[in-house]
Amino acid sequence: MSYTSLADFVEELERLGQLRLVEVGVDLAGEVAALSEAVARSAGPALLFRNIRGNAIPLVFVYTCF
């Protein structure tokens, strides 16, 4: 399937139940890295970090294994 934007892709992940929102404030170097590593190990859902300390832009982490 093709998407016209990252927002479309994120919406599809949410619709499929494959997206978890991380609303609490997290540190990029420590907490985002640790959570992303845990998701990668379990091939878990995508993560959308909305509140990264010191950054105004949200971050999406999607792990795929081909």
Secondary structure, DSSP 8 states (H G I E B T S, - for coil): ---SSHHHHHHHHHHTT-EEEE-S-B-IIIIIHHHHHHHHHHT--EEEE--BTT-SS-EEE-----
